[in-house]
Structures are given as C-alpha cells and as structure tokens.
C-alpha cells in the first residue's frame, strides 16, 4: 500500500486543458475522418503525474503556470479537487493556459498536439521562489514540457538538498545535467533518440538502460504493453506488464507510470519495487478513456 507517511512529492511541470476526439482510425496526412465523441478535461504531463501521485496516496504539490483566463481557473480548481497542492501555481498575465488536442482511435492509440501557452512562461525565478518547498520534498519530478531553464533550476535546488530527482525526459530536451536523474525515465522512442539507435524489445531496452547509466544515476525505459526495464549500478531487470489488459485509451499511461513510480520512491528507495508498482498502475490506466481525470485509485489497484 502506498501511503505518504509524511513523504512529499513536488512536480515541476506543465498543465493543459485537453480536448479529446474519438475516431475509428488515426488520420493520415491529407485525410479527413469523422469524430464519434469529444471530451474536455485536465491534462499536461505535470498535472497528470501529480494526480497519479495523489491517486497513489502520497502528498503532492505542483509548480507551474496557468493563464489568467477561465481555463486557468478551471485547471486550478480541478487540480485541487483531485488532491494536488496548487499553492505554487502562478498565473500568467501574458499567456493563455496551455492547450492540447488529443485524437484517440478504436485501439486506444493516440496522437497529441500541444500549445504550451502559460507553460512556456515558467522560468528559473518561479522555481527558486519555491526552493524551500523543493528542498523539503522526498522526490521531485521533472519532464520535458517546460523551458529547460526552469528544469535546470529545479535540478540544482534538489541536488543541493539531496532530494531524489525523477526526470521524465519527454519530450527529449537538452538539460544542463542529467547526472542527478534517479531515475531518468524515457519510453523506447526517447531512449532511441538519446542513444542514436532504435530500441526494439526488452533485451535491447535493457542494454540501452545500462548504457544510459553513463549520464544518469539510474534509468527506466518504458515499453508499453511489454512493461518496462530498469538499470542501476547494482542491478537491472525487465518488469513485464500483465498479460491480459483491455486497452481503451493509452493517453496518460506514461504519466501514470511516472507518478506512481515517484510515489513509491517517496515511501521506499527500492527502484525494482517502484517500477513494478508503476507498470501495474500504467496497465490499470489504459482501461479507462482519458488521462488524469480517469485515473483509478492506484492504492487499491496496487494492493491487489
């Protein structure tokens, strides 16, 4: 069971309003396809991961920015309703709130377009203004959807206080240092971008994770239906996903993985256990349509 016991996770990340469209098949270039259903809700990697932490029973706060608009007010309110601390969210007077367009087909596969909006306004000053909160955390989560300067500042603050840093390099951006990533979390495509070669299965991913230890303290590579692999200086392993999982929508599955991984690490430093918990959570998340709004109670799922 994942309970906070006083442990806290701080997420420095993006917040978007997602608009989802359900289609029979993802459109090809130049193709028009009919939409069978639409939905609007909370999204963004930072928001999704923070909600996953909360759904795992660990106290969490989100550092980021929304616009001074009705969308921003909705996003802030919805985050609070879902158990995320919003006291460190700033309101941009010059940018609208972030927006994402999500297209999901009948197999659960998706394609996503993101307009950063206020997320692009987050800088080192925003992070340094909450340095005391970051320094008091058990785990800090970062992604690739904020400007690199903000992420670099968060890494520096966390490293100075020996706070564990989980870096989900999605998308892959250039950061000053990944040496404090414990772990660096990437999917097989992002791992391939970092390594300069494709990752084509668990064995290839294990080899890749071990190679990425040259730039990070530890590494996790997610493999979708094949689960995930992890590597540290002491061990490496493949953690398979459950055999039979009905896939409704893969949107947000990677964020569920990262959030629950961090929640588990806030309670115990055992990376193998944390990856197992994260694989279970991600597999549970694909049974439901949508991202963070549809995340189940990961505490309940992880107990079974």
C-alpha positions as CSV (number, residue, x, y, z in Angstrom):
1,X,0.0,0.0,0.0
2,X,1.3,3.4,-0.9
3,X,0.7,5.9,1.8
4,X,2.6,9.2,2.3
5,X,3.7,8.9,6.0
6,X,4.8,12.4,5.7
7,X,6.6,11.9,2.4
8,X,6.0,14.6,-0.2
9,X,6.5,14.7,-4.0
10,X,6.9,18.1,-5.8
11,X,6.1,18.1,-9.5
12,X,7.6,20.9,-11.6
13,X,5.6,20.6,-14.8
14,X,3.0,21.5,-17.4
15,X,-0.7,22.0,-17.1
16,X,-3.1,21.9,-20.1
17,X,-6.7,21.7,-20.9
18,X,-7.1,18.5,-23.1
19,X,-9.7,18.3,-25.8
20,X,-10.1,14.7,-26.9
21,X,-11.6,13.4,-30.1
22,X,-12.6,9.7,-30.6
23,X,-12.2,8.4,-34.1
24,X,-12.3,5.0,-35.8
25,X,-8.7,5.4,-37.1
26,X,-6.0,8.0,-36.7
27,X,-6.0,10.3,-39.8
28,X,-3.3,10.0,-42.4
29,X,-1.7,13.2,-44.0
30,X,-4.4,14.9,-46.0
31,X,-7.2,12.7,-44.7
32,X,-10.4,13.8,-43.1
33,X,-12.0,11.5,-40.5
34,X,-15.3,11.8,-38.6
35,X,-15.3,12.2,-34.9
36,X,-17.6,9.9,-32.8
37,X,-17.2,11.6,-29.5
38,X,-15.4,14.6,-27.7
39,X,-14.4,15.4,-24.2
40,X,-12.6,18.2,-22.4
41,X,-10.6,17.8,-19.2
42,X,-7.4,18.3,-17.3
43,X,-4.1,17.3,-18.9
44,X,-0.4,18.1,-19.3
45,X,2.4,15.9,-18.1
46,X,3.0,17.8,-14.9
47,X,-0.7,17.7,-14.0
48,X,-1.2,14.1,-15.0
49,X,1.8,13.0,-13.0
50,X,0.8,15.0,-9.9
51,X,-2.7,13.5,-10.0
52,X,-1.2,10.0,-10.3
53,X,0.9,10.7,-7.2
54,X,-2.2,11.8,-5.3
55,X,-4.1,8.7,-6.5
56,X,-1.3,6.6,-5.1
57,X,-1.9,8.2,-1.7
58,X,1.1,10.5,-1.4
59,X,1.0,14.2,-0.7
60,X,1.9,16.2,-3.8
61,X,2.3,19.8,-4.9
62,X,2.6,21.1,-8.4
63,X,4.8,24.0,-9.5
64,X,3.8,25.5,-12.9
65,X,1.6,28.2,-14.5
66,X,-1.8,28.7,-16.0
67,X,-3.3,31.7,-17.8
68,X,-5.4,34.5,-16.3
69,X,-8.5,33.1,-18.0
70,X,-11.5,30.9,-17.4
71,X,-9.5,27.8,-18.5
72,X,-6.8,28.6,-15.9
73,X,-9.4,28.9,-13.2
74,X,-10.9,25.6,-14.2
75,X,-7.5,23.9,-14.2
76,X,-6.5,25.2,-10.8
77,X,-9.8,24.2,-9.3
78,X,-9.8,20.7,-10.8
79,X,-6.3,20.0,-9.6
80,X,-7.3,20.9,-6.1
81,X,-10.4,18.7,-6.3
82,X,-8.2,15.8,-7.4
83,X,-5.9,16.2,-4.4
84,X,-3.0,18.2,-5.8
85,X,-1.5,21.1,-3.9
86,X,-1.9,24.2,-6.1
87,X,-0.4,26.9,-3.8
88,X,2.7,27.1,-6.0
89,X,0.9,27.6,-9.3
90,X,1.5,31.1,-10.8
91,X,-0.9,32.9,-13.1
92,X,0.5,34.4,-16.3
93,X,-0.9,37.8,-17.3
94,X,0.7,37.5,-20.8
95,X,-0.1,33.9,-21.8
96,X,-3.3,31.9,-22.2
97,X,-3.5,28.5,-20.5
98,X,-1.9,25.5,-22.2
99,X,-4.0,23.5,-24.6
100,X,-3.7,20.0,-26.0
101,X,-5.6,18.3,-28.8
102,X,-5.8,14.5,-28.4
103,X,-7.1,12.1,-31.1
104,X,-7.8,8.6,-29.9
105,X,-8.6,5.6,-32.2
106,X,-10.6,2.5,-31.6
107,X,-7.5,0.5,-30.5
108,X,-6.6,3.1,-27.8
109,X,-3.7,4.6,-29.8
110,X,-3.4,8.4,-29.8
111,X,-1.8,11.4,-31.4
112,X,-1.4,14.7,-29.5
113,X,-0.8,18.3,-30.4
114,X,0.2,20.7,-27.6
115,X,0.1,24.5,-27.5
116,X,2.3,25.4,-24.4
117,X,0.7,28.8,-23.5
118,X,1.5,29.7,-19.9
119,X,3.7,26.6,-19.5
120,X,6.2,28.4,-21.7
121,X,6.4,31.3,-19.2
122,X,7.8,29.2,-16.3
123,X,11.4,30.2,-15.6
124,X,14.2,29.8,-13.0
125,X,12.7,32.6,-10.8
126,X,9.5,30.6,-10.5
127,X,11.4,27.6,-9.3
128,X,13.7,29.5,-7.0
129,X,10.8,31.2,-5.3
130,X,9.7,27.7,-4.1
131,X,13.2,26.4,-3.3
132,X,12.3,25.8,0.3
133,X,9.4,23.5,-0.7
134,X,11.5,21.6,-3.2
135,X,14.3,21.2,-0.6
136,X,11.9,19.7,1.9
137,X,10.5,17.1,-0.6
138,X,11.3,13.4,-0.8
139,X,11.1,13.3,-4.6
140,X,10.9,15.9,-7.3
141,X,9.5,15.1,-10.8
142,X,10.5,16.9,-14.0
143,X,9.5,16.4,-17.6
144,X,10.4,18.0,-21.0
145,X,7.4,20.2,-21.4
146,X,8.7,23.3,-19.5
147,X,11.5,25.6,-20.6
148,X,14.9,24.0,-19.9
149,X,15.9,26.9,-17.6
150,X,13.1,26.0,-15.1
151,X,14.0,22.4,-15.1
152,X,17.7,23.1,-14.7
153,X,16.9,25.4,-11.7
154,X,14.8,22.6,-10.1
155,X,17.6,20.1,-10.6
156,X,20.1,22.4,-8.9
157,X,17.8,23.1,-5.9
158,X,17.0,19.4,-5.4
159,X,20.6,18.3,-5.8
160,X,21.8,20.9,-3.2
161,X,19.4,19.3,-0.7
162,X,20.0,15.7,-1.7
163,X,16.4,15.3,-2.9
164,X,15.8,12.5,-5.3
165,X,15.1,13.7,-8.8
166,X,12.9,11.7,-11.3
167,X,13.5,13.2,-14.8
168,X,10.9,12.1,-17.4
169,X,12.7,13.4,-20.5
170,X,9.5,13.6,-22.6
171,X,9.9,15.1,-25.0
172,X,13.7,14.9,-25.2
173,X,15.2,18.4,-24.5
174,X,18.7,19.5,-23.7
175,X,19.2,19.9,-20.0
176,X,22.4,21.2,-18.3
177,X,22.8,17.9,-16.5
178,X,21.1,14.5,-16.2
179,X,23.6,13.2,-13.7
180,X,21.2,13.7,-10.9
181,X,18.4,11.8,-12.6
182,X,17.5,8.9,-10.2
183,X,15.9,7.6,-12.4
184,X,15.9,9.0,-15.9
185,X,12.6,7.8,-17.3
186,X,12.1,7.6,-21.1
187,X,10.0,5.5,-23.4
188,X,11.6,3.3,-26.1
189,X,11.4,6.1,-28.7
190,X,13.0,8.7,-26.4
191,X,15.6,6.2,-25.4
192,X,16.5,5.6,-29.0
193,X,16.8,9.4,-29.5
194,X,19.3,9.6,-26.7
195,X,21.3,6.5,-27.8
196,X,21.2,7.2,-31.5
197,X,19.8,3.7,-32.3
198,X,16.4,2.1,-32.1
199,X,15.1,0.1,-29.1
200,X,13.2,-2.9,-30.4
201,X,12.3,-5.0,-27.4
202,X,13.1,-5.8,-23.7
203,X,16.6,-7.2,-24.4
204,X,17.5,-4.1,-26.5
205,X,16.0,-1.9,-23.8
206,X,17.9,-3.5,-21.0
207,X,21.1,-2.9,-22.9
208,X,20.1,0.7,-23.6
209,X,19.2,1.4,-19.9
210,X,22.6,0.1,-18.9
211,X,24.3,2.4,-21.4
212,X,22.3,5.4,-20.2
213,X,23.9,4.9,-16.7
214,X,26.8,6.9,-18.3
215,X,24.6,10.0,-18.0
216,X,22.2,9.3,-15.1
217,X,22.3,7.7,-11.7
218,X,19.7,5.1,-12.7
219,X,17.4,4.6,-15.8
220,X,14.0,3.3,-16.6
221,X,12.7,2.6,-20.1
222,X,9.0,2.0,-20.6
223,X,7.9,-0.4,-23.3
224,X,4.1,-0.1,-23.4
225,X,2.5,-3.5,-23.5
226,X,5.9,-5.1,-22.7
227,X,6.2,-3.3,-19.3
228,X,9.4,-1.6,-18.5
229,X,13.1,-2.2,-17.8
230,X,15.3,-0.5,-15.2
231,X,19.1,-0.3,-14.6
232,X,21.2,0.8,-11.6
233,X,24.9,0.2,-10.8
234,X,23.8,-2.8,-8.8
235,X,21.0,-4.5,-10.9
236,X,18.9,-4.4,-14.0
237,X,15.7,-6.2,-14.9
238,X,12.7,-6.4,-17.2
239,X,9.3,-6.0,-15.4
240,X,6.6,-7.3,-17.7
241,X,3.1,-5.9,-17.9
242,X,0.0,-8.0,-17.0
243,X,-0.8,-10.5,-19.8
244,X,-4.5,-9.5,-20.4
245,X,-5.3,-5.8,-20.2
246,X,-8.2,-4.4,-22.2
247,X,-6.9,-1.3,-23.9
248,X,-9.4,1.5,-24.2
249,X,-7.1,4.6,-24.3
250,X,-3.3,4.8,-23.8
251,X,-3.4,8.6,-23.2
252,X,-1.7,9.4,-19.9
253,X,-0.4,5.9,-19.3
254,X,3.2,7.0,-19.3
255,X,2.3,9.8,-16.8
256,X,0.5,7.3,-14.6
257,X,3.7,5.3,-14.7
258,X,5.9,8.2,-13.7
259,X,3.6,9.5,-11.0
260,X,3.2,6.1,-9.2
261,X,7.0,5.4,-9.7
262,X,7.7,8.6,-7.8
263,X,5.1,7.9,-5.2
264,X,6.6,4.5,-4.5
265,X,10.1,6.0,-4.3
266,X,8.8,8.6,-1.8
267,X,7.9,5.7,0.5
268,X,10.9,3.4,-0.3
269,X,14.1,3.8,-2.3
270,X,13.7,0.3,-3.9
271,X,13.7,1.0,-7.6
272,X,12.7,-2.5,-8.6
273,X,9.6,-2.3,-6.4
274,X,8.7,1.2,-7.7
275,X,9.0,0.1,-11.3
276,X,6.7,-2.9,-10.6
277,X,4.1,-0.6,-9.0
278,X,4.4,1.8,-11.9
279,X,3.9,-0.9,-14.5
280,X,0.7,-2.1,-12.6
281,X,-0.6,1.5,-12.5
282,X,0.0,2.2,-16.2
283,X,-1.7,-1.1,-17.1
284,X,-4.7,-0.1,-15.0
285,X,-4.9,3.4,-16.6
286,X,-5.3,2.1,-20.1
287,X,-8.7,0.5,-19.2
288,X,-10.3,4.0,-19.0
289,X,-10.8,6.7,-21.6
290,X,-8.9,10.0,-21.0
291,X,-5.8,10.9,-18.9
292,X,-5.6,12.1,-15.3
293,X,-9.4,12.7,-15.0
294,X,-9.9,9.0,-15.4
295,X,-7.1,7.6,-13.3
296,X,-8.4,4.9,-10.8
297,X,-7.4,4.7,-7.2
298,X,-3.9,3.3,-7.6
299,X,-3.7,2.4,-3.9
300,X,-6.5,0.0,-4.3
301,X,-5.1,-1.4,-7.6
302,X,-1.6,-1.9,-6.1
303,X,-2.9,-3.8,-3.1
304,X,-4.5,-6.5,-5.3
